[in-house]
Amino acid sequence: MEFGGVCDPQDAGFDPDRLAEAIGLVEARGGVAQLCVVRDGRTVVDHSFGCSPNALFWLFSASKPYVAIVVHQLVESGRLHLDDAVAAYWPEFAQHGKREITVREVLRHRTGVPNAGSYVGEVRAMTDWDRAIHRIAEAKPRWPIGTVGYSPLAFGFILGEVVRRCSGTPIDELVRRSVLEPLGVVDTYLGLPAELWDRHVPIRASGPLGPFIQSVVNRRSTREAVVPAAGISATARDLAALYQALLEGRLLRPETLAIALEPTSEGEYDPVARAPVRWSQGFQLGGPRWMEGAVSSLGSLSSPRAFGHNGSNCCIGWADPDRRIAYAYLTNRVGRPQPDLRHHAAVADAVLAAADL
C-alpha cells in the first residue's frame, strides 16, 4: 500500500462529494484526529486534523486485533490450539475455578472474568506486567464460563501471558516480528519508545472520569508500558495498512481469518460493553444491531462481514470485505460514550455511502 499520494476517489469507485461529508464531520467535531481510507490498496483519504501525519495515537481497545492476530498465527503454526486451556500454559491461572477456561473463550470474551477485581484497580496495575498477571491469576470468575462479557484489559494480559509461555517470546516482541515487520510499517508500537514521546497525542477526556482517564493515559509510564489490549501507539495510515493486509490474505491465511471472524455473539447483550456487540474470535463484527437505538461503531451501513475493533469510542479500525475497504479513524477525545459512538458511526456511514455508487 502506497502513501505517496491520494488517488482520485472516483478512480476507486467513491463519490467525492459524499466522501467530503465524512471529512466534514471530522472537521466539525474539532480536536486532533487522523482519517485514512483505502480501497483495493489505493488510498482515497489520508487526512490529519490538528496534528502531523506521523503523530502517534493511543489506540485503546483498537489494539486488541494485533494480539489476536499473533494468537491465530501461533495456531497456524501448530504451537497453540484455540481449545487449549489457558492453564495448560499458565498453571497459576487455574485458581478459583478458572481451570477450564480456553484460549478460544478469551478471544470470544466468554471467560466469565471480564476484569481482575475492580476496573479502576486493573487500570492502576496495567503498567506493571507481573502485578497485572498476579491479579488475574488471583481473580474469581464473575459469571459462569461461556457468559459473554467484554474484557477491556484482562483479555490482552491473559493472551499475552499464554503467548509468552507458549513461544518463549514476549507479546510486544512477537507483535513486532510477526505483524509489524511483515507489514513494513514504521509508526506502530506496543509500548511507545521513550525517544518518540514528543510524537504522542495527549487524550482529552470528559465526564466524571475525565480527570482520572487523562491522568492515567497521558502519563509517560502508561504510553511506554506493554498493555496488550489497549497500548498500541500508531498512526491511522499504519492501522489502515493492518486491515488492508488482512483483506489481501497477508498476516493470516484466508482460512485462518475465516475462523477468526466466525460470529460468536449474535444479538446477545454484553453487560460490560452495554450493547449487543457482534463478537468473533478477536474482532468486532459489522452489520445490524438488535436493540432499538443500538449503534455499531463500524457504521449502520456496514456489511455483516465487516470486522475491526473500536477503542473507547476514541479510535477505530476496520475492514469491509464486501466493499474492499480498509479504514482507520483516530481521535484524541474520549469520555462521552453515546455521542462519541454516534459520531464514529456517522463518519463510517458517510464513507460507506460514498463507496456505494
One Martini backbone bead per residue (centre of mass of N, CA, C, O) as a GRO file, in nm:
protein
  357
    1MET     BB    1   0.094   0.037   0.025
    2GLU     BB    2   0.054   0.372  -0.076
    3PHE     BB    3   0.157   0.727   0.044
    4GLY     BB    4   0.241   0.936  -0.185
    5GLY     BB    5  -0.076   0.943  -0.254
    6VAL     BB    6  -0.395   1.048  -0.356
    7CYS     BB    7  -0.652   0.934  -0.509
    8ASP     BB    8  -0.908   0.942  -0.703
    9PRO     BB    9  -1.207   0.852  -0.587
   10GLN     BB   10  -1.338   0.766  -0.861
   11ASP     BB   11  -1.117   0.548  -0.929
   12ALA     BB   12  -1.234   0.386  -0.652
   13GLY     BB   13  -1.559   0.429  -0.636
   14PHE     BB   14  -1.616   0.728  -0.531
   15ASP     BB   15  -1.795   0.979  -0.385
   16PRO     BB   16  -1.664   1.287  -0.327
   17ASP     BB   17  -1.895   1.430  -0.173
   18ARG     BB   18  -1.943   1.207   0.045
   19LEU     BB   19  -1.654   1.204   0.144
   20ALA     BB   20  -1.657   1.500   0.239
   21GLU     BB   21  -1.856   1.449   0.472
   22ALA     BB   22  -1.664   1.295   0.652
   23ILE     BB   23  -1.456   1.521   0.681
   24GLY     BB   24  -1.659   1.729   0.797
   25LEU     BB   25  -1.723   1.579   1.061
   26VAL     BB   26  -1.438   1.599   1.175
   27GLU     BB   27  -1.403   1.906   1.162
   28ALA     BB   28  -1.659   1.983   1.335
   29ARG     BB   29  -1.562   1.845   1.603
   30GLY     BB   30  -1.273   1.852   1.640
   31GLY     BB   31  -0.962   1.822   1.717
   32VAL     BB   32  -0.762   1.540   1.706
   33ALA     BB   33  -0.682   1.373   1.385
   34GLN     BB   34  -0.722   1.068   1.180
   35LEU     BB   35  -0.781   0.974   0.827
   36CYS     BB   36  -0.812   0.645   0.664
   37VAL     BB   37  -0.869   0.535   0.319
   38VAL     BB   38  -0.896   0.209   0.159
   39ARG     BB   39  -0.891   0.072  -0.187
   40ASP     BB   40  -0.733  -0.173  -0.323
   41GLY     BB   41  -0.463  -0.014  -0.208
   42ARG     BB   42  -0.602   0.272  -0.235
   43THR     BB   43  -0.577   0.597  -0.147
   44VAL     BB   44  -0.852   0.835  -0.060
   45VAL     BB   45  -0.772   0.892   0.248
   46ASP     BB   46  -0.527   1.142   0.412
   47HIS     BB   47  -0.591   1.284   0.718
   48SER     BB   48  -0.499   1.564   0.920
   49PHE     BB   49  -0.607   1.698   1.249
   50GLY     BB   50  -0.399   1.893   1.433
   51CYS     BB   51  -0.165   1.716   1.294
   52SER     BB   52   0.055   1.495   1.208
   53PRO     BB   53   0.095   1.205   1.021
   54ASN     BB   54   0.304   1.094   1.274
   55ALA     BB   55   0.113   1.087   1.490
   56LEU     BB   56   0.056   0.925   1.813
   57PHE     BB   57  -0.193   0.704   1.900
   58TRP     BB   58  -0.397   0.578   2.142
   59LEU     BB   59  -0.606   0.290   2.082
   60PHE     BB   60  -0.685   0.116   2.281
   61SER     BB   61  -0.897  -0.147   2.176
   62ALA     BB   62  -0.773  -0.134   1.882
   63SER     BB   63  -0.534  -0.334   1.976
   64LYS     BB   64  -0.642  -0.634   1.991
   65PRO     BB   65  -0.587  -0.756   1.700
   66TYR     BB   66  -0.282  -0.792   1.729
   67VAL     BB   67  -0.302  -1.023   1.935
   68ALA     BB   68  -0.491  -1.211   1.779
   69ILE     BB   69  -0.303  -1.261   1.541
   70VAL     BB   70  -0.081  -1.403   1.698
   71VAL     BB   71  -0.254  -1.637   1.793
   72HIS     BB   72  -0.336  -1.739   1.505
   73GLN     BB   73  -0.045  -1.792   1.415
   74LEU     BB   74   0.013  -2.016   1.625
   75VAL     BB   75  -0.204  -2.201   1.516
   76GLU     BB   76  -0.090  -2.237   1.231
   77SER     BB   77   0.191  -2.363   1.355
   78GLY     BB   78   0.096  -2.561   1.609
   79ARG     BB   79   0.158  -2.414   1.908
   80LEU     BB   80  -0.159  -2.372   1.916
   81HIS     BB   81  -0.491  -2.399   2.068
   82LEU     BB   82  -0.807  -2.283   2.116
   83ASP     BB   83  -0.888  -2.542   2.320
   84ASP     BB   84  -0.695  -2.462   2.513
   85ALA     BB   85  -0.594  -2.418   2.818
   86VAL     BB   86  -0.459  -2.168   2.983
   87ALA     BB   87  -0.337  -2.355   3.219
   88ALA     BB   88  -0.142  -2.520   3.034
   89TYR     BB   89   0.060  -2.256   3.035
   90TRP     BB   90  -0.084  -2.120   3.309
   91PRO     BB   91  -0.132  -2.257   3.610
   92GLU     BB   92  -0.218  -2.010   3.797
   93PHE     BB   93  -0.497  -1.956   3.650
   94ALA     BB   94  -0.675  -2.199   3.784
   95GLN     BB   95  -0.785  -2.044   3.995
   96HIS     BB   96  -1.107  -2.020   4.102
   97GLY     BB   97  -1.236  -2.186   3.842
   98LYS     BB   98  -1.024  -2.148   3.566
   99ARG     BB   99  -0.924  -2.420   3.432
  100GLU     BB  100  -1.140  -2.434   3.167
  101ILE     BB  101  -1.032  -2.200   3.026
  102THR     BB  102  -0.999  -2.085   2.702
  103VAL     BB  103  -0.868  -1.928   2.438
  104ARG     BB  104  -1.135  -1.895   2.289
  105GLU     BB  105  -1.287  -1.751   2.528
  106VAL     BB  106  -1.112  -1.506   2.529
  107LEU     BB  107  -1.164  -1.410   2.233
  108ARG     BB  108  -1.495  -1.408   2.307
  109HIS     BB  109  -1.564  -1.301   2.592
  110ARG     BB  110  -1.611  -1.604   2.785
  111THR     BB  111  -1.480  -1.634   3.091
  112GLY     BB  112  -1.613  -1.457   3.342
  113VAL     BB  113  -1.342  -1.247   3.335
  114PRO     BB  114  -1.336  -0.918   3.272
  115ASN     BB  115  -1.178  -0.877   3.550
  116ALA     BB  116  -0.941  -0.776   3.808
  117GLY     BB  117  -1.157  -0.682   3.983
  118SER     BB  118  -1.137  -0.373   3.957
  119TYR     BB  119  -1.102  -0.149   3.706
  120VAL     BB  120  -0.926   0.057   3.848
  121GLY     BB  121  -0.717  -0.149   3.952
  122GLU     BB  122  -0.637  -0.247   3.670
  123VAL     BB  123  -0.533   0.021   3.564
  124ARG     BB  124  -0.311   0.063   3.787
  125ALA     BB  125  -0.161  -0.225   3.694
  126MET     BB  126  -0.091  -0.216   3.371
  127THR     BB  127   0.232  -0.126   3.392
  128ASP     BB  128   0.257  -0.412   3.554
  129TRP     BB  129   0.291  -0.721   3.462
  130ASP     BB  130   0.310  -0.893   3.723
  131ARG     BB  131   0.069  -0.763   3.866
  132ALA     BB  132  -0.148  -0.822   3.652
  133ILE     BB  133  -0.113  -1.133   3.652
  134HIS     BB  134  -0.170  -1.182   3.951
  135ARG     BB  135  -0.459  -1.071   3.955
  136ILE     BB  136  -0.573  -1.277   3.752
  137ALA     BB  137  -0.501  -1.539   3.901
  138GLU     BB  138  -0.679  -1.437   4.165
  139ALA     BB  139  -0.931  -1.432   4.021
  140LYS     BB  140  -1.281  -1.435   4.011
  141PRO     BB  141  -1.549  -1.526   3.875
  142ARG     BB  142  -1.846  -1.357   3.781
  143TRP     BB  143  -1.917  -1.578   3.572
  144PRO     BB  144  -1.989  -1.815   3.381
  145ILE     BB  145  -1.860  -1.999   3.161
  146GLY     BB  146  -1.968  -1.840   2.846
  147THR     BB  147  -2.017  -1.560   2.925
  148VAL     BB  148  -2.079  -1.262   2.806
  149GLY     BB  149  -1.787  -1.032   2.861
  150TYR     BB  150  -1.611  -0.776   2.839
  151SER     BB  151  -1.239  -0.740   2.816
  152PRO     BB  152  -1.040  -0.474   2.831
  153LEU     BB  153  -0.753  -0.603   2.974
  154ALA     BB  154  -0.728  -0.911   3.036
  155PHE     BB  155  -0.720  -1.018   2.752
  156GLY     BB  156  -0.418  -0.933   2.695
  157PHE     BB  157  -0.275  -1.070   2.936
  158ILE     BB  158  -0.361  -1.357   2.887
  159LEU     BB  159  -0.258  -1.386   2.594
  160GLY     BB  160   0.031  -1.284   2.649
  161GLU     BB  161   0.107  -1.514   2.848
  162VAL     BB  162   0.055  -1.749   2.661
  163VAL     BB  163   0.253  -1.663   2.442
  164ARG     BB  164   0.508  -1.658   2.618
  165ARG     BB  165   0.488  -1.963   2.711
  166CYS     BB  166   0.469  -2.090   2.423
  167SER     BB  167   0.728  -1.921   2.277
  168GLY     BB  168   0.931  -1.733   2.466
  169THR     BB  169   0.786  -1.457   2.378
  170PRO     BB  170   0.702  -1.154   2.394
  171ILE     BB  171   0.437  -0.983   2.273
  172ASP     BB  172   0.585  -0.730   2.159
  173GLU     BB  173   0.785  -0.894   1.986
  174LEU     BB  174   0.574  -1.051   1.815
  175VAL     BB  175   0.435  -0.812   1.693
  176ARG     BB  176   0.682  -0.709   1.548
  177ARG     BB  177   0.765  -0.971   1.386
  178SER     BB  178   0.456  -1.079   1.284
  179VAL     BB  179   0.334  -0.785   1.194
  180LEU     BB  180   0.505  -0.522   1.141
  181GLU     BB  181   0.731  -0.623   0.955
  182PRO     BB  182   0.551  -0.748   0.728
  183LEU     BB  183   0.410  -0.467   0.673
  184GLY     BB  184   0.626  -0.215   0.692
  185VAL     BB  185   0.591  -0.055   0.946
  186VAL     BB  186   0.696   0.260   1.152
  187ASP     BB  187   0.414   0.361   1.341
  188THR     BB  188   0.420   0.104   1.552
  189TYR     BB  189   0.349   0.043   1.914
  190LEU     BB  190   0.411  -0.175   2.194
  191GLY     BB  191   0.530   0.060   2.335
  192LEU     BB  192   0.664   0.356   2.368
  193PRO     BB  193   0.930   0.503   2.279
  194ALA     BB  194   1.102   0.741   2.442
  195GLU     BB  195   1.200   0.903   2.175
  196LEU     BB  196   0.865   0.942   2.090
  197TRP     BB  197   0.708   1.133   2.284
  198ASP     BB  198   0.669   1.396   2.093
  199ARG     BB  199   0.435   1.219   1.918
  200HIS     BB  200   0.222   1.220   2.114
  201VAL     BB  201  -0.132   1.206   2.189
  202PRO     BB  202  -0.328   1.362   2.386
  203ILE     BB  203  -0.589   1.316   2.597
  204ARG     BB  204  -0.939   1.407   2.592
  205ALA     BB  205  -1.142   1.408   2.883
  206SER     BB  206  -1.471   1.345   2.986
  207GLY     BB  207  -1.639   1.361   3.259
  208PRO     BB  208  -1.607   1.214   3.567
  209LEU     BB  209  -1.338   1.044   3.451
  210GLY     BB  210  -1.150   1.239   3.302
  211PRO     BB  211  -0.912   1.299   3.500
  212PHE     BB  212  -0.828   1.002   3.531
  213ILE     BB  213  -0.773   0.930   3.237
  214GLN     BB  214  -0.559   1.147   3.185
  215SER     BB  215  -0.362   1.066   3.417
  216VAL     BB  216  -0.304   0.787   3.282
  217VAL     BB  217  -0.280   0.809   2.956
  218ASN     BB  218  -0.070   1.070   2.974
  219ARG     BB  219   0.136   0.893   3.085
  220ARG     BB  220   0.444   0.779   3.025
  221SER     BB  221   0.424   0.493   3.158
  222THR     BB  222   0.183   0.406   2.986
  223ARG     BB  223   0.289   0.440   2.690
  224GLU     BB  224   0.554   0.248   2.752
  225ALA     BB  225   0.384   0.018   2.805
  226VAL     BB  226   0.268  -0.323   2.811
  227VAL     BB  227  -0.070  -0.313   2.671
  228PRO     BB  228  -0.229  -0.527   2.473
  229ALA     BB  229  -0.545  -0.416   2.476
  230ALA     BB  230  -0.441  -0.072   2.454
  231GLY     BB  231  -0.105   0.008   2.383
  232ILE     BB  232  -0.118   0.116   2.103
  233SER     BB  233   0.090   0.308   1.889
  234ALA     BB  234  -0.045   0.510   1.612
  235THR     BB  235  -0.144   0.540   1.288
  236ALA     BB  236  -0.377   0.542   1.045
  237ARG     BB  237  -0.207   0.421   0.826
  238ASP     BB  238  -0.119   0.165   0.984
  239LEU     BB  239  -0.402   0.057   1.049
  240ALA     BB  240  -0.497   0.029   0.756
  241ALA     BB  241  -0.269  -0.170   0.675
  242LEU     BB  242  -0.367  -0.405   0.843
  243TYR     BB  243  -0.646  -0.443   0.697
  244GLN     BB  244  -0.538  -0.474   0.413
  245ALA     BB  245  -0.373  -0.731   0.470
  246LEU     BB  246  -0.616  -0.907   0.547
  247LEU     BB  247  -0.763  -0.880   0.272
  248GLU     BB  248  -0.494  -1.008   0.117
  249GLY     BB  249  -0.383  -1.260   0.304
  250ARG     BB  250  -0.215  -1.143   0.513
  251LEU     BB  251  -0.080  -1.277   0.819
  252LEU     BB  252  -0.340  -1.450   0.727
  253ARG     BB  253  -0.499  -1.698   0.634
  254PRO     BB  254  -0.807  -1.727   0.507
  255GLU     BB  255  -0.893  -1.967   0.694
  256THR     BB  256  -0.811  -1.825   0.957
  257LEU     BB  257  -0.982  -1.570   0.931
  258ALA     BB  258  -1.252  -1.717   0.920
  259ILE     BB  259  -1.233  -1.818   1.210
  260ALA     BB  260  -1.194  -1.537   1.349
  261LEU     BB  261  -1.493  -1.440   1.205
  262GLU     BB  262  -1.674  -1.603   1.365
  263PRO     BB  263  -1.961  -1.582   1.503
  264THR     BB  264  -2.034  -1.552   1.880
  265SER     BB  265  -2.249  -1.298   1.872
  266GLU     BB  266  -2.614  -1.278   1.826
  267GLY     BB  267  -2.765  -1.030   2.020
  268GLU     BB  268  -2.618  -1.023   2.272
  269TYR     BB  269  -2.592  -0.886   2.574
  270ASP     BB  270  -2.334  -0.678   2.694
  271PRO     BB  271  -2.273  -0.576   3.020
  272VAL     BB  272  -2.006  -0.416   2.967
  273ALA     BB  273  -2.068  -0.272   2.687
  274ARG     BB  274  -2.378  -0.211   2.666
  275ALA     BB  275  -2.422  -0.416   2.416
  276PRO     BB  276  -2.484  -0.588   2.098
  277VAL     BB  277  -2.221  -0.742   2.025
  278ARG     BB  278  -2.034  -0.861   1.748
  279TRP     BB  279  -1.857  -1.135   1.800
  280SER     BB  280  -1.560  -1.305   1.774
  281GLN     BB  281  -1.202  -1.398   1.746
  282GLY     BB  282  -1.087  -1.068   1.813
  283PHE     BB  283  -1.350  -0.930   1.693
  284GLN     BB  284  -1.557  -0.704   1.548
  285LEU     BB  285  -1.877  -0.678   1.397
  286GLY     BB  286  -2.091  -0.602   1.170
  287GLY     BB  287  -2.397  -0.480   1.117
  288PRO     BB  288  -2.668  -0.534   1.275
  289ARG     BB  289  -2.886  -0.446   1.539
  290TRP     BB  290  -3.114  -0.564   1.826
  291MET     BB  291  -3.144  -0.269   1.941
  292GLU     BB  292  -3.289   0.002   2.019
  293GLY     BB  293  -3.043   0.243   1.926
  294ALA     BB  294  -2.825   0.073   1.829
  295VAL     BB  295  -2.470   0.112   1.759
  296SER     BB  296  -2.217   0.095   1.521
  297SER     BB  297  -1.884   0.185   1.474
  298LEU     BB  298  -1.891   0.060   1.169
  299GLY     BB  299  -2.177   0.107   1.093
  300SER     BB  300  -2.501   0.070   0.965
  301LEU     BB  301  -2.377  -0.005   0.662
  302SER     BB  302  -2.239  -0.248   0.737
  303SER     BB  303  -2.123  -0.541   0.693
  304PRO     BB  304  -2.140  -0.852   0.841
  305ARG     BB  305  -1.823  -0.893   0.738
  306ALA     BB  306  -1.724  -0.686   0.903
  307PHE     BB  307  -1.406  -0.585   1.066
  308GLY     BB  308  -1.286  -0.497   1.407
  309HIS     BB  309  -1.208  -0.209   1.639
  310ASN     BB  310  -1.290  -0.048   1.917
  311GLY     BB  311  -1.165   0.255   2.111
  312SER     BB  312  -1.348   0.418   2.330
  313ASN     BB  313  -1.470   0.603   2.111
  314CYS     BB  314  -1.178   0.710   1.967
  315CYS     BB  315  -1.076   0.447   1.813
  316ILE     BB  316  -1.061   0.298   1.471
  317GLY     BB  317  -1.073  -0.024   1.295
  318TRP     BB  318  -1.148  -0.152   0.952
  319ALA     BB  319  -1.311  -0.404   0.743
  320ASP     BB  320  -1.466  -0.446   0.408
  321PRO     BB  321  -1.497  -0.705   0.195
  322ASP     BB  322  -1.733  -0.612   0.005
  323ARG     BB  323  -1.577  -0.316  -0.048
  324ARG     BB  324  -1.263  -0.313  -0.006
  325ILE     BB  325  -1.210  -0.178   0.291
  326ALA     BB  326  -0.987   0.037   0.469
  327TYR     BB  327  -1.001   0.167   0.814
  328ALA     BB  328  -0.907   0.483   0.992
  329TYR     BB  329  -0.996   0.642   1.317
  330LEU     BB  330  -0.832   0.900   1.498
  331THR     BB  331  -0.846   1.028   1.836
  332ASN     BB  332  -0.854   1.253   2.146
  333ARG     BB  333  -1.153   1.156   2.233
  334VAL     BB  334  -1.309   1.095   2.560
  335GLY     BB  335  -1.626   1.018   2.764
  336ARG     BB  336  -1.885   1.011   2.540
  337PRO     BB  337  -2.026   0.745   2.446
  338GLN     BB  338  -2.276   0.811   2.262
  339PRO     BB  339  -2.176   1.055   2.096
  340ASP     BB  340  -1.914   0.915   1.997
  341LEU     BB  341  -2.046   0.673   1.860
  342ARG     BB  342  -2.220   0.834   1.660
  343HIS     BB  343  -1.990   0.969   1.518
  344HIS     BB  344  -1.841   0.719   1.412
  345ALA     BB  345  -2.083   0.609   1.255
  346ALA     BB  346  -2.115   0.854   1.065
  347VAL     BB  347  -1.841   0.841   0.928
  348ALA     BB  348  -1.865   0.554   0.823
  349ASP     BB  349  -2.129   0.599   0.659
  350ALA     BB  350  -2.013   0.809   0.466
  351VAL     BB  351  -1.806   0.618   0.339
  352LEU     BB  352  -2.000   0.392   0.252
  353ALA     BB  353  -2.183   0.568   0.073
  354ALA     BB  354  -1.949   0.654  -0.120
  355ALA     BB  355  -1.901   0.344  -0.216
  356ASP     BB  356  -2.219   0.326  -0.317
  357LEU     BB  357  -2.260   0.372  -0.652
   0.00000   0.00000   0.00000
